[in-house]
Amino acid sequence: MMLTRRDFEGRERPTWCQGCGNFAILNAIKMALVEQDIAPHQIVMVSGIGCGS
């Protein structure tokens, strides 16, 4: 089965400020996971509180 970036969408949405660079970083991570054919059940993504985390 071919993975897409949508396969990595969860129930929770980031609460970063509009235009925050973290959105681009998250998108790049998702695209890399798709390109490497790494399934969502094989990863855990965790971040701290706030944009600087």
Sequence and secondary structure as in RCSB ss.txt:
>XXXX:A:sequence
MMLTRRDFEGRERPTWCQGCGNFAILNAIKMALVEQDIAPHQIVMVSGIGCGS
>XXXX:A:secstr
    GGGG  S      TT THHHHHHHHHHHHHHTT  GGG      SSTT 
